[in-house]
Amino acid sequence: MQKNEFISTKNIVRLALVAAAYAVLTLLIQPLSYGAVQFRFSEALVLLAFYRRDYSISLILGCLIANLFSPFGLYDILFGTLATAVAVVPMYYVKNIFIAALFPVITNGLLVGYELSIIGEPFWFSVGTVALGELVVVFILGIALFKLVLEKNRFLMHNLIASTRTDKPKSQI
């Protein structure tokens, strides 16, 4: 992505919309979005970082905003947002969406599991349930969303992804 493309009005709006979508989706289903057993449906959006590196910023910001409303307070703001950052930043550099989808499963499982253990939840139970929730949301919902909907819809793909994955063979996306 060119430097001037990153700061275009269209791109800033696109990044802001993704951050807002992440935060709103998390807050809309707040009871399922926080805790040891969680299905944070907004996590399906993390796959955007696989297609466009700059979406990492949106996803981290959206997660931070959502975690400001977490019942776990500062712990979730720190560990939850860190987990998202560690997961999404390297996703763009992986050539296979299934491998990229493992990043949020592993990082959220471990970091949010650790966060929950600090506040009294059993560590391995928390790691397992958070990772399972991520697996369901990112692999089943997220990959299905991208493969069955976005990749089949040229208008959405062009406007959301804007052809930044030319370095990856189509069969791996």
VMD Tcl script that builds the backbone (N, CA, C; Angstrom):
set m [mol new atoms 519]
animate dup $m
set s [atomselect $m all]
$s set {name element resname resid chain x y z} {
  {N N MET 1 A 0.846 -1.173 0.000}
  {CA C MET 1 A 0.000 0.000 0.000}
  {C C MET 1 A 0.887 1.229 0.000}
  {N N GLN 2 A 0.607 2.139 -0.866}
  {CA C GLN 2 A 1.347 3.392 -0.958}
  {C C GLN 2 A 1.031 4.260 0.258}
  {N N LYS 3 A 1.982 5.094 0.664}
  {CA C LYS 3 A 1.777 5.963 1.816}
  {C C LYS 3 A 0.588 6.893 1.605}
  {N N ASN 4 A 0.461 7.490 0.416}
  {CA C ASN 4 A -0.646 8.414 0.166}
  {C C ASN 4 A -1.987 7.681 0.101}
  {N N GLU 5 A -1.968 6.390 -0.244}
  {CA C GLU 5 A -3.208 5.610 -0.250}
  {C C GLU 5 A -3.704 5.369 1.175}
  {N N PHE 6 A -2.764 5.202 2.115}
  {CA C PHE 6 A -3.126 4.953 3.501}
  {C C PHE 6 A -3.848 6.145 4.113}
  {N N ILE 7 A -3.448 7.352 3.753}
  {CA C ILE 7 A -4.045 8.532 4.374}
  {C C ILE 7 A -5.165 9.144 3.539}
  {N N SER 8 A -5.643 8.432 2.560}
  {CA C SER 8 A -6.765 8.949 1.777}
  {C C SER 8 A -8.033 8.942 2.631}
  {N N THR 9 A -8.947 9.822 2.303}
  {CA C THR 9 A -10.210 9.897 3.039}
  {C C THR 9 A -10.946 8.570 2.982}
  {N N LYS 10 A -10.982 7.969 1.810}
  {CA C LYS 10 A -11.679 6.687 1.647}
  {C C LYS 10 A -11.087 5.621 2.566}
  {N N ASN 11 A -9.779 5.565 2.659}
  {CA C ASN 11 A -9.156 4.546 3.495}
  {C C ASN 11 A -9.359 4.831 4.980}
  {N N ILE 12 A -9.286 6.083 5.374}
  {CA C ILE 12 A -9.517 6.432 6.778}
  {C C ILE 12 A -10.941 6.060 7.179}
  {N N VAL 13 A -11.904 6.339 6.311}
  {CA C VAL 13 A -13.301 5.969 6.589}
  {C C VAL 13 A -13.429 4.450 6.681}
  {N N ARG 14 A -12.797 3.734 5.764}
  {CA C ARG 14 A -12.842 2.265 5.766}
  {C C ARG 14 A -12.270 1.713 7.072}
  {N N LEU 15 A -11.140 2.243 7.499}
  {CA C LEU 15 A -10.516 1.787 8.739}
  {C C LEU 15 A -11.393 2.110 9.948}
  {N N ALA 16 A -11.983 3.297 9.956}
  {CA C ALA 16 A -12.865 3.686 11.061}
  {C C ALA 16 A -14.109 2.809 11.117}
  {N N LEU 17 A -14.661 2.476 9.955}
  {CA C LEU 17 A -15.848 1.615 9.920}
  {C C LEU 17 A -15.552 0.220 10.455}
  {N N VAL 18 A -14.393 -0.309 10.142}
  {CA C VAL 18 A -14.027 -1.634 10.656}
  {C C VAL 18 A -13.842 -1.580 12.170}
  {N N ALA 19 A -13.175 -0.548 12.670}
  {CA C ALA 19 A -13.008 -0.402 14.120}
  {C C ALA 19 A -14.364 -0.284 14.809}
  {N N ALA 20 A -15.243 0.526 14.242}
  {CA C ALA 20 A -16.583 0.697 14.816}
  {C C ALA 20 A -17.378 -0.604 14.750}
  {N N ALA 21 A -17.284 -1.312 13.636}
  {CA C ALA 21 A -18.011 -2.579 13.494}
  {C C ALA 21 A -17.553 -3.581 14.545}
  {N N TYR 22 A -16.255 -3.658 14.779}
  {CA C TYR 22 A -15.733 -4.581 15.794}
  {C C TYR 22 A -16.296 -4.219 17.172}
  {N N ALA 23 A -16.200 -2.947 17.531}
  {CA C ALA 23 A -16.663 -2.513 18.851}
  {C C ALA 23 A -18.167 -2.731 19.010}
  {N N VAL 24 A -18.940 -2.345 18.014}
  {CA C VAL 24 A -20.403 -2.467 18.101}
  {C C VAL 24 A -20.834 -3.930 18.159}
  {N N LEU 25 A -20.249 -4.781 17.316}
  {CA C LEU 25 A -20.603 -6.205 17.353}
  {C C LEU 25 A -20.290 -6.823 18.710}
  {N N THR 26 A -19.193 -6.413 19.303}
  {CA C THR 26 A -18.827 -6.922 20.628}
  {C C THR 26 A -19.835 -6.468 21.671}
  {N N LEU 27 A -20.177 -5.190 21.641}
  {CA C LEU 27 A -21.067 -4.637 22.659}
  {C C LEU 27 A -22.518 -5.071 22.479}
  {N N LEU 28 A -22.931 -5.344 21.244}
  {CA C LEU 28 A -24.308 -5.789 21.007}
  {C C LEU 28 A -24.615 -7.113 21.686}
  {N N ILE 29 A -23.625 -7.973 21.737}
  {CA C ILE 29 A -23.825 -9.271 22.385}
  {C C ILE 29 A -22.872 -9.403 23.570}
  {N N GLN 30 A -22.868 -8.383 24.392}
  {CA C GLN 30 A -21.946 -8.286 25.516}
  {C C GLN 30 A -21.909 -9.533 26.411}
  {N N PRO 31 A -23.026 -10.167 26.728}
  {CA C PRO 31 A -22.940 -11.352 27.592}
  {C C PRO 31 A -22.102 -12.491 26.992}
  {N N LEU 32 A -22.039 -12.576 25.678}
  {CA C LEU 32 A -21.245 -13.622 25.029}
  {C C LEU 32 A -19.822 -13.165 24.703}
  {N N SER 33 A -19.543 -11.883 24.859}
  {CA C SER 33 A -18.271 -11.313 24.406}
  {C C SER 33 A -17.174 -11.299 25.456}
  {N N TYR 34 A -17.515 -11.514 26.707}
  {CA C TYR 34 A -16.536 -11.422 27.781}
  {C C TYR 34 A -16.649 -12.646 28.678}
  {N N GLY 35 A -15.538 -13.029 29.291}
  {CA C GLY 35 A -15.553 -14.124 30.248}
  {C C GLY 35 A -14.816 -15.353 29.750}
  {N N ALA 36 A -14.808 -16.389 30.600}
  {CA C ALA 36 A -14.080 -17.618 30.274}
  {C C ALA 36 A -14.711 -18.340 29.093}
  {N N VAL 37 A -16.022 -18.351 29.047}
  {CA C VAL 37 A -16.718 -18.957 27.911}
  {C C VAL 37 A -17.253 -17.798 27.085}
  {N N GLN 38 A -16.603 -17.543 25.953}
  {CA C GLN 38 A -16.996 -16.386 25.148}
  {C C GLN 38 A -17.027 -16.726 23.669}
  {N N PHE 39 A -17.974 -16.110 23.006}
  {CA C PHE 39 A -18.085 -16.198 21.558}
  {C C PHE 39 A -18.194 -14.764 21.051}
  {N N ARG 40 A -17.053 -14.121 20.918}
  {CA C ARG 40 A -17.001 -12.731 20.478}
  {C C ARG 40 A -17.089 -12.724 18.956}
  {N N PHE 41 A -18.314 -12.574 18.447}
  {CA C PHE 41 A -18.555 -12.682 17.010}
  {C C PHE 41 A -17.782 -11.649 16.196}
  {N N SER 42 A -17.440 -10.539 16.820}
  {CA C SER 42 A -16.640 -9.523 16.132}
  {C C SER 42 A -15.259 -10.050 15.756}
  {N N GLU 43 A -14.819 -11.115 16.406}
  {CA C GLU 43 A -13.510 -11.696 16.096}
  {C C GLU 43 A -13.448 -12.265 14.686}
  {N N ALA 44 A -14.582 -12.524 14.067}
  {CA C ALA 44 A -14.571 -12.975 12.669}
  {C C ALA 44 A -13.919 -11.919 11.779}
  {N N LEU 45 A -14.002 -10.663 12.201}
  {CA C LEU 45 A -13.416 -9.565 11.423}
  {C C LEU 45 A -11.892 -9.579 11.423}
  {N N VAL 46 A -11.267 -10.312 12.351}
  {CA C VAL 46 A -9.801 -10.303 12.392}
  {C C VAL 46 A -9.198 -10.838 11.100}
  {N N LEU 47 A -9.960 -11.606 10.346}
  {CA C LEU 47 A -9.443 -12.118 9.075}
  {C C LEU 47 A -9.222 -11.009 8.053}
  {N N LEU 48 A -9.780 -9.840 8.292}
  {CA C LEU 48 A -9.487 -8.701 7.416}
  {C C LEU 48 A -7.992 -8.395 7.402}
  {N N ALA 49 A -7.323 -8.640 8.527}
  {CA C ALA 49 A -5.879 -8.393 8.604}
  {C C ALA 49 A -5.091 -9.336 7.697}
  {N N PHE 50 A -5.667 -10.458 7.351}
  {CA C PHE 50 A -5.039 -11.378 6.397}
  {C C PHE 50 A -4.978 -10.748 5.009}
  {N N TYR 51 A -6.010 -9.990 4.679}
  {CA C TYR 51 A -6.116 -9.384 3.355}
  {C C TYR 51 A -5.444 -8.022 3.255}
  {N N ARG 52 A -5.526 -7.244 4.332}
  {CA C ARG 52 A -4.961 -5.888 4.317}
  {C C ARG 52 A -4.259 -5.632 5.639}
  {N N ARG 53 A -3.004 -5.298 5.547}
  {CA C ARG 53 A -2.180 -5.048 6.727}
  {C C ARG 53 A -2.724 -3.892 7.569}
  {N N ASP 54 A -3.261 -2.859 6.924}
  {CA C ASP 54 A -3.717 -1.686 7.676}
  {C C ASP 54 A -4.968 -1.954 8.506}
  {N N TYR 55 A -5.679 -3.037 8.217}
  {CA C TYR 55 A -6.829 -3.369 9.058}
  {C C TYR 55 A -6.402 -3.779 10.464}
  {N N SER 56 A -5.140 -4.103 10.648}
  {CA C SER 56 A -4.650 -4.415 11.994}
  {C C SER 56 A -4.917 -3.241 12.933}
  {N N ILE 57 A -4.693 -2.034 12.440}
  {CA C ILE 57 A -4.933 -0.827 13.238}
  {C C ILE 57 A -6.400 -0.748 13.648}
  {N N SER 58 A -7.293 -0.970 12.700}
  {CA C SER 58 A -8.733 -0.912 12.969}
  {C C SER 58 A -9.152 -1.942 13.998}
  {N N LEU 59 A -8.645 -3.147 13.842}
  {CA C LEU 59 A -9.043 -4.239 14.728}
  {C C LEU 59 A -8.522 -4.027 16.144}
  {N N ILE 60 A -7.304 -3.540 16.266}
  {CA C ILE 60 A -6.748 -3.245 17.590}
  {C C ILE 60 A -7.542 -2.118 18.245}
  {N N LEU 61 A -7.832 -1.066 17.497}
  {CA C LEU 61 A -8.613 0.052 18.030}
  {C C LEU 61 A -10.032 -0.389 18.398}
  {N N GLY 62 A -10.672 -1.165 17.531}
  {CA C GLY 62 A -12.018 -1.667 17.821}
  {C C GLY 62 A -12.040 -2.527 19.067}
  {N N CYS 63 A -11.027 -3.365 19.224}
  {CA C CYS 63 A -10.922 -4.209 20.414}
  {C C CYS 63 A -10.716 -3.356 21.666}
  {N N LEU 64 A -9.852 -2.367 21.570}
  {CA C LEU 64 A -9.616 -1.467 22.697}
  {C C LEU 64 A -10.909 -0.772 23.115}
  {N N ILE 65 A -11.646 -0.257 22.150}
  {CA C ILE 65 A -12.920 0.419 22.452}
  {C C ILE 65 A -13.886 -0.554 23.123}
  {N N ALA 66 A -14.013 -1.758 22.570}
  {CA C ALA 66 A -14.915 -2.755 23.152}
  {C C ALA 66 A -14.484 -3.121 24.567}
  {N N ASN 67 A -13.180 -3.240 24.787}
  {CA C ASN 67 A -12.684 -3.642 26.101}
  {C C ASN 67 A -12.790 -2.535 27.145}
  {N N LEU 68 A -13.000 -1.296 26.708}
  {CA C LEU 68 A -13.262 -0.218 27.668}
  {C C LEU 68 A -14.556 -0.470 28.435}
  {N N PHE 69 A -15.444 -1.274 27.856}
  {CA C PHE 69 A -16.739 -1.580 28.470}
  {C C PHE 69 A -16.770 -2.969 29.097}
  {N N SER 70 A -15.639 -3.618 29.165}
  {CA C SER 70 A -15.552 -4.974 29.701}
  {C C SER 70 A -15.780 -4.989 31.208}
  {N N PRO 71 A -16.444 -6.015 31.711}
  {CA C PRO 71 A -16.593 -6.137 33.162}
  {C C PRO 71 A -15.260 -6.429 33.864}
  {N N PHE 72 A -14.223 -6.750 33.105}
  {CA C PHE 72 A -12.920 -7.061 33.683}
  {C C PHE 72 A -11.978 -5.868 33.695}
  {N N GLY 73 A -12.485 -4.705 33.293}
  {CA C GLY 73 A -11.766 -3.445 33.412}
  {C C GLY 73 A -10.404 -3.405 32.768}
  {N N LEU 74 A -9.446 -2.896 33.531}
  {CA C LEU 74 A -8.101 -2.663 33.020}
  {C C LEU 74 A -7.438 -3.943 32.514}
  {N N TYR 75 A -7.737 -5.068 33.153}
  {CA C TYR 75 A -7.146 -6.335 32.700}
  {C C TYR 75 A -7.515 -6.629 31.246}
  {N N ASP 76 A -8.780 -6.452 30.915}
  {CA C ASP 76 A -9.217 -6.737 29.545}
  {C C ASP 76 A -8.705 -5.678 28.574}
  {N N ILE 77 A -8.633 -4.448 29.039}
  {CA C ILE 77 A -8.087 -3.389 28.188}
  {C C ILE 77 A -6.644 -3.733 27.815}
  {N N LEU 78 A -5.867 -4.192 28.785}
  {CA C LEU 78 A -4.460 -4.513 28.525}
  {C C LEU 78 A -4.281 -5.854 27.810}
  {N N PHE 79 A -4.739 -6.933 28.438}
  {CA C PHE 79 A -4.477 -8.270 27.898}
  {C C PHE 79 A -5.309 -8.581 26.655}
  {N N GLY 80 A -6.563 -8.177 26.645}
  {CA C GLY 80 A -7.415 -8.446 25.489}
  {C C GLY 80 A -6.952 -7.700 24.250}
  {N N THR 81 A -6.595 -6.439 24.445}
  {CA C THR 81 A -6.116 -5.641 23.317}
  {C C THR 81 A -4.745 -6.130 22.856}
  {N N LEU 82 A -3.889 -6.504 23.799}
  {CA C LEU 82 A -2.584 -7.070 23.442}
  {C C LEU 82 A -2.758 -8.368 22.649}
  {N N ALA 83 A -3.695 -9.206 23.066}
  {CA C ALA 83 A -3.942 -10.468 22.353}
  {C C ALA 83 A -4.347 -10.204 20.905}
  {N N THR 84 A -5.208 -9.218 20.706}
  {CA C THR 84 A -5.614 -8.875 19.340}
  {C C THR 84 A -4.426 -8.350 18.543}
  {N N ALA 85 A -3.627 -7.489 19.146}
  {CA C ALA 85 A -2.461 -6.936 18.443}
  {C C ALA 85 A -1.482 -8.039 18.039}
  {N N VAL 86 A -1.183 -8.937 18.969}
  {CA C VAL 86 A -0.246 -10.025 18.680}
  {C C VAL 86 A -0.810 -10.949 17.599}
  {N N ALA 87 A -2.120 -11.101 17.560}
  {CA C ALA 87 A -2.752 -11.990 16.571}
  {C C ALA 87 A -2.807 -11.372 15.185}
  {N N VAL 88 A -3.224 -10.120 15.076}
  {CA C VAL 88 A -3.522 -9.563 13.745}
  {C C VAL 88 A -2.306 -9.039 12.991}
  {N N VAL 89 A -1.302 -8.554 13.681}
  {CA C VAL 89 A -0.160 -7.957 12.981}
  {C C VAL 89 A 0.539 -8.954 12.046}
  {N N PRO 90 A 0.833 -10.184 12.467}
  {CA C PRO 90 A 1.520 -11.099 11.538}
  {C C PRO 90 A 0.610 -11.782 10.511}
  {N N MET 91 A -0.695 -11.667 10.647}
  {CA C MET 91 A -1.610 -12.408 9.764}
  {C C MET 91 A -1.428 -12.063 8.290}
  {N N TYR 92 A -1.124 -10.841 7.990}
  {CA C TYR 92 A -0.971 -10.407 6.600}
  {C C TYR 92 A 0.174 -11.140 5.900}
  {N N TYR 93 A 1.167 -11.529 6.645}
  {CA C TYR 93 A 2.375 -12.119 6.065}
  {C C TYR 93 A 2.280 -13.631 5.856}
  {N N VAL 94 A 1.195 -14.224 6.300}
  {CA C VAL 94 A 0.973 -15.658 6.129}
  {C C VAL 94 A 0.226 -15.873 4.820}
  {N N LYS 95 A 0.578 -16.896 4.080}
  {CA C LYS 95 A -0.006 -17.100 2.754}
  {C C LYS 95 A -1.270 -17.958 2.755}
  {N N ASN 96 A -1.642 -18.525 3.879}
  {CA C ASN 96 A -2.798 -19.410 3.930}
  {C C ASN 96 A -3.762 -18.922 5.006}
  {N N ILE 97 A -5.014 -18.713 4.640}
  {CA C ILE 97 A -6.001 -18.158 5.577}
  {C C ILE 97 A -6.240 -19.073 6.775}
  {N N PHE 98 A -6.124 -20.382 6.583}
  {CA C PHE 98 A -6.345 -21.314 7.686}
  {C C PHE 98 A -5.225 -21.214 8.722}
  {N N ILE 99 A -4.009 -21.026 8.255}
  {CA C ILE 99 A -2.890 -20.825 9.180}
  {C C ILE 99 A -3.019 -19.462 9.856}
  {N N ALA 100 A -3.370 -18.437 9.090}
  {CA C ALA 100 A -3.553 -17.098 9.661}
  {C C ALA 100 A -4.630 -17.106 10.741}
  {N N ALA 101 A -5.662 -17.903 10.551}
  {CA C ALA 101 A -6.762 -17.964 11.519}
  {C C ALA 101 A -6.338 -18.595 12.843}
  {N N LEU 102 A -5.222 -19.299 12.859}
  {CA C LEU 102 A -4.725 -19.878 14.114}
  {C C LEU 102 A -4.170 -18.818 15.063}
  {N N PHE 103 A -3.661 -17.710 14.517}
  {CA C PHE 103 A -3.079 -16.668 15.366}
  {C C PHE 103 A -4.051 -16.177 16.440}
  {N N PRO 104 A -5.280 -15.754 16.091}
  {CA C PRO 104 A -6.182 -15.286 17.147}
  {C C PRO 104 A -6.633 -16.399 18.088}
  {N N VAL 105 A -6.736 -17.618 17.595}
  {CA C VAL 105 A -7.130 -18.737 18.461}
  {C C VAL 105 A -6.078 -18.933 19.549}
  {N N ILE 106 A -4.824 -18.976 19.148}
  {CA C ILE 106 A -3.734 -19.234 20.095}
  {C C ILE 106 A -3.487 -18.037 21.009}
  {N N THR 107 A -3.369 -16.834 20.434}
  {CA C THR 107 A -3.031 -15.672 21.268}
  {C C THR 107 A -4.156 -15.307 22.227}
  {N N ASN 108 A -5.396 -15.341 21.766}
  {CA C ASN 108 A -6.501 -15.037 22.674}
  {C C ASN 108 A -6.647 -16.123 23.728}
  {N N GLY 109 A -6.496 -17.379 23.316}
  {CA C GLY 109 A -6.567 -18.461 24.295}
  {C C GLY 109 A -5.560 -18.251 25.415}
  {N N LEU 110 A -4.315 -18.005 25.052}
  {CA C LEU 110 A -3.265 -17.868 26.062}
  {C C LEU 110 A -3.341 -16.557 26.836}
  {N N LEU 111 A -3.430 -15.430 26.131}
  {CA C LEU 111 A -3.391 -14.138 26.826}
  {C C LEU 111 A -4.676 -13.835 27.594}
  {N N VAL 112 A -5.822 -14.088 26.987}
  {CA C VAL 112 A -7.082 -13.859 27.713}
  {C C VAL 112 A -7.245 -14.925 28.797}
  {N N GLY 113 A -6.783 -16.150 28.515}
  {CA C GLY 113 A -6.787 -17.189 29.555}
  {C C GLY 113 A -5.961 -16.767 30.759}
  {N N TYR 114 A -4.798 -16.185 30.503}
  {CA C TYR 114 A -3.955 -15.674 31.584}
  {C C TYR 114 A -4.658 -14.539 32.326}
  {N N GLU 115 A -5.244 -13.631 31.566}
  {CA C GLU 115 A -5.995 -12.516 32.167}
  {C C GLU 115 A -7.064 -13.039 33.119}
  {N N LEU 116 A -7.826 -14.012 32.662}
  {CA C LEU 116 A -8.904 -14.563 33.483}
  {C C LEU 116 A -8.361 -15.295 34.711}
  {N N SER 117 A -7.171 -15.896 34.590}
  {CA C SER 117 A -6.581 -16.575 35.754}
  {C C SER 117 A -6.170 -15.561 36.825}
  {N N ILE 118 A -5.800 -14.360 36.401}
  {CA C ILE 118 A -5.446 -13.304 37.357}
  {C C ILE 118 A -6.649 -12.943 38.226}
  {N N ILE 119 A -7.838 -12.999 37.640}
  {CA C ILE 119 A -9.037 -12.627 38.404}
  {C C ILE 119 A -9.733 -13.839 39.018}
  {N N GLY 120 A -9.055 -14.997 39.019}
  {CA C GLY 120 A -9.562 -16.140 39.763}
  {C C GLY 120 A -10.114 -17.311 38.973}
  {N N GLU 121 A -10.167 -17.223 37.666}
  {CA C GLU 121 A -10.652 -18.353 36.858}
  {C C GLU 121 A -9.518 -19.366 36.687}
  {N N PRO 122 A -9.843 -20.652 36.582}
  {CA C PRO 122 A -8.793 -21.652 36.344}
  {C C PRO 122 A -8.100 -21.401 34.995}
  {N N PHE 123 A -6.765 -21.392 35.006}
  {CA C PHE 123 A -5.998 -21.029 33.815}
  {C C PHE 123 A -6.302 -21.928 32.623}
  {N N TRP 124 A -6.103 -23.224 32.744}
  {CA C TRP 124 A -6.254 -24.108 31.583}
  {C C TRP 124 A -7.690 -24.180 31.099}
  {N N PHE 125 A -8.642 -24.094 32.014}
  {CA C PHE 125 A -10.048 -24.045 31.605}
  {C C PHE 125 A -10.295 -22.790 30.768}
  {N N SER 126 A -9.782 -21.664 31.236}
  {CA C SER 126 A -9.959 -20.397 30.516}
  {C C SER 126 A -9.263 -20.423 29.163}
  {N N VAL 127 A -8.044 -20.938 29.119}
  {CA C VAL 127 A -7.327 -21.054 27.845}
  {C C VAL 127 A -8.149 -21.888 26.871}
  {N N GLY 128 A -8.630 -23.029 27.337}
  {CA C GLY 128 A -9.391 -23.934 26.474}
  {C C GLY 128 A -10.695 -23.352 25.977}
  {N N THR 129 A -11.450 -22.723 26.869}
  {CA C THR 129 A -12.760 -22.211 26.453}
  {C C THR 129 A -12.643 -20.968 25.579}
  {N N VAL 130 A -11.686 -20.101 25.891}
  {CA C VAL 130 A -11.487 -18.920 25.042}
  {C C VAL 130 A -10.994 -19.360 23.664}
  {N N ALA 131 A -10.045 -20.291 23.627}
  {CA C ALA 131 A -9.540 -20.791 22.342}
  {C C ALA 131 A -10.651 -21.487 21.555}
  {N N LEU 132 A -11.496 -22.236 22.229}
  {CA C LEU 132 A -12.612 -22.905 21.550}
  {C C LEU 132 A -13.576 -21.878 20.957}
  {N N GLY 133 A -13.894 -20.841 21.713}
  {CA C GLY 133 A -14.762 -19.777 21.200}
  {C C GLY 133 A -14.156 -19.094 19.986}
  {N N GLU 134 A -12.848 -18.829 20.044}
  {CA C GLU 134 A -12.148 -18.229 18.899}
  {C C GLU 134 A -12.165 -19.166 17.699}
  {N N LEU 135 A -11.961 -20.437 17.956}
  {CA C LEU 135 A -11.958 -21.425 16.875}
  {C C LEU 135 A -13.300 -21.431 16.152}
  {N N VAL 136 A -14.375 -21.430 16.919}
  {CA C VAL 136 A -15.717 -21.428 16.326}
  {C C VAL 136 A -15.957 -20.143 15.542}
  {N N VAL 137 A -15.654 -19.017 16.149}
  {CA C VAL 137 A -15.961 -17.732 15.519}
  {C C VAL 137 A -15.045 -17.438 14.330}
  {N N VAL 138 A -13.752 -17.656 14.479}
  {CA C VAL 138 A -12.818 -17.307 13.405}
  {C C VAL 138 A -12.829 -18.361 12.300}
  {N N PHE 139 A -12.740 -19.642 12.661}
  {CA C PHE 139 A -12.678 -20.680 11.632}
  {C C PHE 139 A -14.024 -20.927 10.970}
  {N N ILE 140 A -15.051 -21.147 11.759}
  {CA C ILE 140 A -16.346 -21.499 11.165}
  {C C ILE 140 A -17.045 -20.266 10.612}
  {N N LEU 141 A -17.258 -19.272 11.454}
  {CA C LEU 141 A -17.971 -18.074 11.007}
  {C C LEU 141 A -17.100 -17.200 10.102}
  {N N GLY 142 A -15.894 -16.898 10.544}
  {CA C GLY 142 A -15.028 -15.977 9.807}
  {C C GLY 142 A -14.607 -16.481 8.443}
  {N N ILE 143 A -14.068 -17.680 8.392}
  {CA C ILE 143 A -13.619 -18.208 7.103}
  {C C ILE 143 A -14.802 -18.422 6.174}
  {N N ALA 144 A -15.921 -18.893 6.709}
  {CA C ALA 144 A -17.120 -19.051 5.871}
  {C C ALA 144 A -17.561 -17.701 5.317}
  {N N LEU 145 A -17.562 -16.682 6.160}
  {CA C LEU 145 A -17.947 -15.341 5.722}
  {C C LEU 145 A -17.058 -14.861 4.575}
  {N N PHE 146 A -15.763 -15.012 4.730}
  {CA C PHE 146 A -14.841 -14.526 3.705}
  {C C PHE 146 A -14.861 -15.383 2.450}
  {N N LYS 147 A -14.892 -16.684 2.617}
  {CA C LYS 147 A -14.837 -17.567 1.443}
  {C C LYS 147 A -16.164 -17.632 0.695}
  {N N LEU 148 A -17.270 -17.671 1.421}
  {CA C LEU 148 A -18.566 -17.862 0.773}
  {C C LEU 148 A -19.264 -16.567 0.390}
  {N N VAL 149 A -18.979 -15.496 1.090}
  {CA C VAL 149 A -19.683 -14.244 0.824}
  {C C VAL 149 A -18.773 -13.225 0.147}
  {N N LEU 150 A -17.725 -12.830 0.826}
  {CA C LEU 150 A -16.896 -11.739 0.314}
  {C C LEU 150 A -16.152 -12.100 -0.962}
  {N N GLU 151 A -15.550 -13.286 -1.003}
  {CA C GLU 151 A -14.789 -13.645 -2.200}
  {C C GLU 151 A -15.689 -13.880 -3.407}
  {N N LYS 152 A -16.971 -14.119 -3.177}
  {CA C LYS 152 A -17.914 -14.336 -4.281}
  {C C LYS 152 A -18.578 -13.032 -4.727}
  {N N ASN 153 A -18.397 -11.971 -3.965}
  {CA C ASN 153 A -19.030 -10.697 -4.255}
  {C C ASN 153 A -17.955 -9.677 -4.637}
  {N N ARG 154 A -17.810 -9.430 -5.920}
  {CA C ARG 154 A -16.750 -8.533 -6.402}
  {C C ARG 154 A -16.853 -7.128 -5.823}
  {N N PHE 155 A -18.072 -6.612 -5.693}
  {CA C PHE 155 A -18.255 -5.265 -5.165}
  {C C PHE 155 A -17.721 -5.180 -3.737}
  {N N LEU 156 A -18.118 -6.126 -2.892}
  {CA C LEU 156 A -17.645 -6.113 -1.509}
  {C C LEU 156 A -16.137 -6.325 -1.435}
  {N N MET 157 A -15.639 -7.283 -2.182}
  {CA C MET 157 A -14.203 -7.554 -2.154}
  {C C MET 157 A -13.408 -6.330 -2.594}
  {N N HIS 158 A -13.855 -5.701 -3.661}
  {CA C HIS 158 A -13.124 -4.536 -4.164}
  {C C HIS 158 A -13.147 -3.392 -3.152}
  {N N ASN 159 A -14.295 -3.135 -2.557}
  {CA C ASN 159 A -14.414 -1.996 -1.652}
  {C C ASN 159 A -13.873 -2.271 -0.259}
  {N N LEU 160 A -13.901 -3.504 0.165}
  {CA C LEU 160 A -13.415 -3.832 1.498}
  {C C LEU 160 A -11.943 -4.218 1.482}
  {N N ILE 161 A -11.573 -5.006 0.513}
  {CA C ILE 161 A -10.216 -5.532 0.464}
  {C C ILE 161 A -9.330 -4.740 -0.493}
  {N N ALA 162 A -9.887 -4.243 -1.573}
  {CA C ALA 162 A -9.174 -3.399 -2.549}
  {C C ALA 162 A -7.889 -4.033 -3.080}
  {N N SER 163 A -8.005 -5.266 -3.478}
  {CA C SER 163 A -6.958 -6.020 -4.199}
  {C C SER 163 A -5.550 -5.871 -3.633}
  {N N THR 164 A -5.377 -6.132 -2.352}
  {CA C THR 164 A -4.046 -6.056 -1.767}
  {C C THR 164 A -3.394 -7.419 -1.624}
  {N N ARG 165 A -4.082 -8.487 -1.987}
  {CA C ARG 165 A -3.524 -9.820 -1.804}
  {C C ARG 165 A -3.012 -10.400 -3.110}
  {N N THR 166 A -2.471 -9.612 -3.974}
  {CA C THR 166 A -1.988 -10.105 -5.260}
  {C C THR 166 A -0.766 -10.998 -5.113}
  {N N ASP 167 A -0.087 -10.938 -3.980}
  {CA C ASP 167 A 1.094 -11.770 -3.777}
  {C C ASP 167 A 0.742 -13.209 -3.423}
  {N N LYS 168 A -0.527 -13.486 -3.138}
  {CA C LYS 168 A -0.936 -14.822 -2.731}
  {C C LYS 168 A -1.743 -15.487 -3.829}
  {N N PRO 169 A -1.422 -16.718 -4.152}
  {CA C PRO 169 A -2.245 -17.430 -5.133}
  {C C PRO 169 A -3.680 -17.544 -4.644}
  {N N LYS 170 A -4.639 -17.407 -5.541}
  {CA C LYS 170 A -6.057 -17.425 -5.199}
  {C C LYS 170 A -6.446 -18.692 -4.442}
  {N N SER 171 A -5.840 -19.822 -4.768}
  {CA C SER 171 A -6.202 -21.073 -4.118}
  {C C SER 171 A -5.862 -21.081 -2.635}
  {N N GLN 172 A -4.951 -20.221 -2.204}
  {CA C GLN 172 A -4.573 -20.186 -0.800}
  {C C GLN 172 A -5.371 -19.168 -0.005}
  {N N ILE 173 A -6.142 -18.349 -0.657}
  {CA C ILE 173 A -6.902 -17.312 0.040}
  {C C ILE 173 A -8.233 -17.870 0.452}
}
mol reanalyze $m
mol bondsrecalc $m
mol representation Tube
mol addrep $m
